[in-house]
C-alpha cells in the first residue's frame, strides 16, 4: 500500500499491523518526578542512537497522562525485560495508581528506580526531546548502564514471544 498518511484512504489499523511484524524487545521506562513520586510504563519503542556520545531513544504517546511527568524528570531508566518478566510488562502497561507496589526496586546512580532481574539497565539524562507526530521522542544521554542475565522478552505481531537460541 503506497498511500500518504494524510490521505483519507490511509488505514491506520493495517499500518499498525504491518509495524507489528517487526519484533521488538520490551522495556519499562521508570523515573522519579521532581516531587519524588515513582512513575513507569511499558515501552517497546526503545532503540540505540549513538555510541559516541552514548544515546538511546524511546517514544511516548502524547495522550498518556504521564507525559508531563516524564518531560519534567531529570533522569529516567530503561529496564530491558527478561523472558520471566511478562507480568511486569503487563503491570506497567496499565494505568494503575501505584505500579511499584510490593516490587523489589533499587535506586540507580541517577536516582531513577531500577527493576530487579532485568537483562539490562540504561540510566539516562532527560534532555533531548523531539516532535514525533502523536508521540514525543525522548533521546537520552546514557550516564550509567549495566548488563544483566537471561534472555530478553520479545513482542511480535501483537503477542509476547521468547527468543530461541540455537
C-alpha positions as CSV (number, residue, x, y, z in Angstrom):
1,X,0.0,0.0,0.0
2,X,1.5,3.3,-1.0
3,X,-0.8,5.9,0.4
4,X,0.4,9.0,2.3
5,X,-0.6,9.3,5.9
6,X,-2.8,12.3,5.3
7,X,-4.9,10.5,2.6
8,X,-8.5,9.6,3.5
9,X,-7.7,6.1,2.4
10,X,-4.9,5.6,4.8
11,X,-5.7,2.6,7.1
12,X,-4.0,3.2,10.5
13,X,-5.1,-0.3,11.7
14,X,-3.4,-2.0,8.7
15,X,-0.4,0.2,9.2
16,X,-0.1,-0.8,12.9
17,X,-0.4,-4.5,12.0
18,X,2.4,-4.1,9.4
19,X,4.5,-2.4,12.1
20,X,3.8,-5.3,14.4
21,X,5.7,-7.6,12.1
22,X,8.9,-6.0,13.4
23,X,9.9,-7.8,16.5
24,X,10.9,-5.6,19.4
25,X,12.2,-6.0,22.9
26,X,10.1,-5.0,25.9
27,X,11.3,-2.3,28.3
28,X,9.8,-0.5,31.3
29,X,10.9,3.1,31.5
30,X,11.0,4.4,35.1
31,X,11.7,7.7,36.7
32,X,11.1,10.0,39.7
33,X,9.1,13.1,39.3
34,X,10.7,16.3,40.8
35,X,8.4,15.7,43.8
36,X,9.9,12.2,44.3
37,X,7.0,10.1,43.0
38,X,8.0,6.9,41.1
39,X,6.5,6.6,37.6
40,X,6.9,4.0,34.9
41,X,5.4,2.5,31.8
42,X,5.9,-0.4,29.3
43,X,7.6,0.7,26.1
44,X,8.6,-1.2,23.0
45,X,9.9,1.8,21.0
46,X,13.4,1.6,22.6
47,X,16.5,1.6,20.4
48,X,20.1,2.8,20.3
49,X,21.0,6.0,18.5
50,X,24.7,6.6,19.0
51,X,27.8,5.1,20.7
52,X,29.7,8.4,20.9
53,X,28.1,10.1,22.7
54,X,26.0,7.2,24.2
55,X,22.4,8.0,23.2
56,X,19.2,5.9,23.2
57,X,15.7,6.7,22.1
58,X,12.1,5.8,23.1
59,X,8.8,7.4,22.4
60,X,5.7,8.2,24.5
61,X,2.1,8.7,23.2
62,X,1.1,12.4,23.7
63,X,-2.3,11.4,25.1
64,X,-0.9,9.5,28.1
65,X,-1.3,11.2,31.5
66,X,2.3,10.5,32.5
67,X,3.7,12.6,29.6
68,X,4.1,15.8,31.6
69,X,5.8,13.8,34.4
70,X,8.4,12.3,32.0
71,X,9.0,15.7,30.5
72,X,9.8,17.2,33.9
73,X,12.0,14.4,35.3
74,X,15.8,15.0,35.2
75,X,16.6,11.3,34.6
76,X,14.9,8.1,33.6
77,X,15.9,4.4,33.4
78,X,15.2,2.0,30.7
79,X,14.8,-1.5,32.1
80,X,15.1,-4.2,29.4
81,X,12.8,-7.0,30.5
82,X,13.8,-10.7,30.6
83,X,11.5,-13.6,29.5
84,X,10.2,-14.3,33.0
85,X,9.1,-10.6,33.4
86,X,6.0,-10.7,31.2
87,X,3.9,-9.9,34.4
88,X,5.9,-6.7,34.9
89,X,5.3,-5.7,31.3
90,X,1.6,-6.1,31.8
91,X,1.6,-4.3,35.2
92,X,3.4,-1.2,33.8
93,X,1.1,-1.2,30.7
94,X,-1.9,-0.5,33.0
95,X,-3.0,2.8,34.4
96,X,-2.8,1.5,38.0
97,X,-2.2,4.1,40.7
98,X,1.0,2.6,42.2
99,X,2.6,0.2,39.7
100,X,5.6,-0.1,42.1
101,X,3.5,-1.6,45.0
102,X,5.2,-4.6,46.5
103,X,8.0,-4.6,44.0
104,X,11.7,-5.0,44.9
105,X,13.2,-1.9,43.3
106,X,16.6,-0.4,43.7
107,X,17.7,3.2,43.1
108,X,20.1,3.8,40.3
109,X,23.0,6.2,40.4
110,X,20.9,8.8,38.8
111,X,18.0,8.3,41.3
112,X,15.8,6.5,38.8
113,X,14.1,3.4,40.0
114,X,15.6,0.1,38.6
115,X,13.6,-3.1,38.4
116,X,15.2,-6.3,39.6
117,X,16.4,-9.2,37.4
118,X,16.3,-7.4,34.0
119,X,18.5,-8.1,31.0
120,X,20.0,-4.6,31.0
121,X,19.5,-1.2,32.5
122,X,20.2,2.2,31.0
123,X,20.1,5.3,33.1
124,X,19.7,8.5,31.1
125,X,19.7,12.3,31.4
126,X,16.4,13.6,30.2
127,X,17.4,16.4,27.9
128,X,16.6,15.9,24.2
129,X,13.0,15.7,23.0
130,X,11.6,15.9,19.5
131,X,8.1,16.0,18.0
132,X,7.1,12.6,16.6
133,X,3.5,13.2,15.5
134,X,1.2,11.6,18.0
135,X,4.3,10.7,20.1
136,X,7.0,12.6,21.8
137,X,10.5,11.2,21.2
138,X,12.9,11.1,24.1
139,X,16.6,10.9,23.3
140,X,18.5,10.1,26.5
141,X,22.2,10.6,27.2
142,X,23.3,7.4,28.9
143,X,25.1,8.1,32.2
144,X,25.1,4.6,33.6
145,X,24.3,1.1,32.3
146,X,24.5,-2.5,33.4
147,X,24.1,-5.8,31.7
148,X,22.1,-8.4,33.5
149,X,21.4,-12.1,32.8
150,X,18.8,-14.1,30.9
151,X,17.1,-13.8,27.5
152,X,15.0,-10.8,26.5
153,X,11.2,-10.6,26.4
154,X,10.1,-10.1,22.8
155,X,6.9,-8.6,21.2
156,X,5.8,-9.6,17.7
157,X,2.5,-9.5,15.8
158,X,0.6,-8.5,18.9
159,X,1.9,-11.2,21.2
160,X,4.8,-11.8,23.6
161,X,7.5,-14.0,22.2
162,X,10.6,-15.7,23.5
163,X,14.0,-15.7,21.9
164,X,15.1,-19.2,20.8
165,X,18.8,-19.6,20.9
166,X,20.2,-22.3,18.6
